[in-house]
Amino acid sequence: MDSTPPVATPAHLGWRLAALSYDLFPVIALVFAASALMLLLRGGEPVTPESAGAYLEMAWLWTACGAYFVLSWRRGGQTLGMRPWRLRVVDAQGRTPSWAALCARYAAATLPALGALYLAALLPWADRLMPYWIACAVAAAGPLWSLVDGESRALYERWSGTRFVRLSAASADR
């Protein structure tokens, strides 16, 4: 088996957004399935907002989505949304990153926005949507950093030691 890393270039923001847009479809299906499982386990009873059950359910959904991304990245370096455009998550040497690096990547990409959403929701706003706009801005800061980064790496890639690359057509066929 050939152990040389494939020929790849850093993926620009447009490729990141294309893959993320495509990945919304399996993630939405996963959230529906994970929510249905929680509903069955609760016996059809609704969750009270701000209760321990509500926080556990959100943690469950975050973990289910994380499993999709981390397992996909670990298994072949790609999610469903990354495959059509020959995109891959690799480590600094161009190989499959460790489990710890992939978990750190997912956590660093998602937790800041979730924290901002929760903290912003604690404040009184005239506009009820303001916490969501703040969370969107925090979430966008990570990938937007790739526009000014010398190596086209997002903030969460810097923190996790991973890279998002686009494979050449020849190395994608290997």
Contacts in CASP RR format, 6 or more apart in sequence:
PFRMAT RR
TARGET T0000
AUTHOR 0000-0000-0000
METHOD contacts of the structure
MODEL  1
MDSTPPVATPAHLGWRLAALSYDLFPVIALVFAASALMLLLRGGEPVTPE
SAGAYLEMAWLWTACGAYFVLSWRRGGQTLGMRPWRLRVVDAQGRTPSWA
ALCARYAAATLPALGALYLAALLPWADRLMPYWIACAVAAAGPLWSLVDG
ESRALYERWSGTRFVRLSAASADR
2 174 0 8 1.000
5 90 0 8 1.000
5 93 0 8 1.000
5 94 0 8 1.000
5 95 0 8 1.000
6 88 0 8 1.000
6 94 0 8 1.000
6 167 0 8 1.000
6 168 0 8 1.000
6 171 0 8 1.000
6 172 0 8 1.000
6 174 0 8 1.000
7 167 0 8 1.000
7 168 0 8 1.000
7 170 0 8 1.000
7 171 0 8 1.000
8 88 0 8 1.000
8 90 0 8 1.000
8 94 0 8 1.000
8 165 0 8 1.000
8 166 0 8 1.000
8 167 0 8 1.000
8 168 0 8 1.000
8 171 0 8 1.000
9 165 0 8 1.000
9 166 0 8 1.000
9 168 0 8 1.000
10 146 0 8 1.000
10 151 0 8 1.000
10 152 0 8 1.000
10 153 0 8 1.000
10 163 0 8 1.000
10 164 0 8 1.000
10 165 0 8 1.000
10 166 0 8 1.000
11 87 0 8 1.000
11 152 0 8 1.000
11 164 0 8 1.000
11 165 0 8 1.000
11 166 0 8 1.000
12 146 0 8 1.000
12 152 0 8 1.000
13 143 0 8 1.000
13 144 0 8 1.000
13 146 0 8 1.000
13 147 0 8 1.000
15 85 0 8 1.000
15 87 0 8 1.000
15 164 0 8 1.000
15 166 0 8 1.000
16 143 0 8 1.000
16 146 0 8 1.000
16 154 0 8 1.000
16 164 0 8 1.000
17 143 0 8 1.000
18 81 0 8 1.000
18 85 0 8 1.000
19 79 0 8 1.000
19 81 0 8 1.000
19 82 0 8 1.000
19 85 0 8 1.000
19 87 0 8 1.000
20 81 0 8 1.000
22 80 0 8 1.000
22 81 0 8 1.000
22 82 0 8 1.000
22 84 0 8 1.000
23 79 0 8 1.000
23 80 0 8 1.000
23 81 0 8 1.000
23 82 0 8 1.000
25 80 0 8 1.000
26 68 0 8 1.000
26 79 0 8 1.000
26 80 0 8 1.000
26 81 0 8 1.000
27 65 0 8 1.000
27 68 0 8 1.000
30 64 0 8 1.000
30 65 0 8 1.000
30 68 0 8 1.000
31 61 0 8 1.000
31 64 0 8 1.000
31 65 0 8 1.000
34 60 0 8 1.000
34 61 0 8 1.000
34 64 0 8 1.000
35 57 0 8 1.000
35 61 0 8 1.000
38 57 0 8 1.000
38 60 0 8 1.000
47 53 0 8 1.000
47 54 0 8 1.000
47 57 0 8 1.000
48 54 0 8 1.000
62 110 0 8 1.000
62 114 0 8 1.000
65 110 0 8 1.000
66 106 0 8 1.000
66 110 0 8 1.000
68 79 0 8 1.000
69 79 0 8 1.000
69 102 0 8 1.000
69 106 0 8 1.000
70 99 0 8 1.000
70 102 0 8 1.000
70 103 0 8 1.000
70 106 0 8 1.000
72 78 0 8 1.000
72 79 0 8 1.000
72 80 0 8 1.000
72 82 0 8 1.000
73 79 0 8 1.000
73 89 0 8 1.000
73 96 0 8 1.000
73 97 0 8 1.000
73 102 0 8 1.000
73 105 0 8 1.000
74 96 0 8 1.000
74 97 0 8 1.000
74 99 0 8 1.000
74 102 0 8 1.000
76 88 0 8 1.000
76 96 0 8 1.000
77 88 0 8 1.000
77 89 0 8 1.000
77 90 0 8 1.000
77 96 0 8 1.000
78 87 0 8 1.000
78 88 0 8 1.000
78 89 0 8 1.000
81 87 0 8 1.000
82 88 0 8 1.000
82 89 0 8 1.000
85 166 0 8 1.000
86 166 0 8 1.000
86 167 0 8 1.000
86 168 0 8 1.000
86 169 0 8 1.000
86 172 0 8 1.000
87 164 0 8 1.000
87 165 0 8 1.000
87 166 0 8 1.000
87 167 0 8 1.000
88 164 0 8 1.000
88 165 0 8 1.000
88 166 0 8 1.000
88 167 0 8 1.000
89 97 0 8 1.000
89 102 0 8 1.000
89 105 0 8 1.000
89 162 0 8 1.000
89 163 0 8 1.000
89 164 0 8 1.000
89 165 0 8 1.000
90 96 0 8 1.000
90 97 0 8 1.000
90 162 0 8 1.000
90 163 0 8 1.000
90 165 0 8 1.000
91 97 0 8 1.000
91 98 0 8 1.000
91 101 0 8 1.000
91 161 0 8 1.000
91 162 0 8 1.000
91 163 0 8 1.000
92 161 0 8 1.000
92 163 0 8 1.000
94 163 0 8 1.000
94 165 0 8 1.000
97 105 0 8 1.000
97 160 0 8 1.000
97 161 0 8 1.000
97 162 0 8 1.000
101 160 0 8 1.000
101 161 0 8 1.000
101 162 0 8 1.000
102 160 0 8 1.000
102 162 0 8 1.000
104 159 0 8 1.000
104 160 0 8 1.000
104 161 0 8 1.000
105 156 0 8 1.000
105 157 0 8 1.000
105 159 0 8 1.000
105 160 0 8 1.000
105 161 0 8 1.000
105 162 0 8 1.000
108 155 0 8 1.000
108 156 0 8 1.000
108 159 0 8 1.000
108 160 0 8 1.000
109 142 0 8 1.000
109 154 0 8 1.000
109 156 0 8 1.000
110 139 0 8 1.000
112 138 0 8 1.000
112 139 0 8 1.000
112 141 0 8 1.000
113 135 0 8 1.000
113 136 0 8 1.000
113 138 0 8 1.000
113 139 0 8 1.000
114 135 0 8 1.000
115 135 0 8 1.000
115 138 0 8 1.000
116 131 0 8 1.000
116 134 0 8 1.000
116 135 0 8 1.000
116 137 0 8 1.000
116 138 0 8 1.000
117 131 0 8 1.000
117 132 0 8 1.000
117 134 0 8 1.000
117 135 0 8 1.000
120 130 0 8 1.000
120 131 0 8 1.000
120 134 0 8 1.000
120 135 0 8 1.000
121 131 0 8 1.000
123 131 0 8 1.000
125 131 0 8 1.000
141 155 0 8 1.000
142 154 0 8 1.000
142 155 0 8 1.000
142 156 0 8 1.000
143 154 0 8 1.000
145 153 0 8 1.000
145 154 0 8 1.000
145 155 0 8 1.000
145 158 0 8 1.000
146 152 0 8 1.000
146 153 0 8 1.000
146 154 0 8 1.000
146 157 0 8 1.000
146 164 0 8 1.000
149 158 0 8 1.000
151 163 0 8 1.000
153 163 0 8 1.000
153 164 0 8 1.000
154 164 0 8 1.000
157 163 0 8 1.000
157 164 0 8 1.000
END
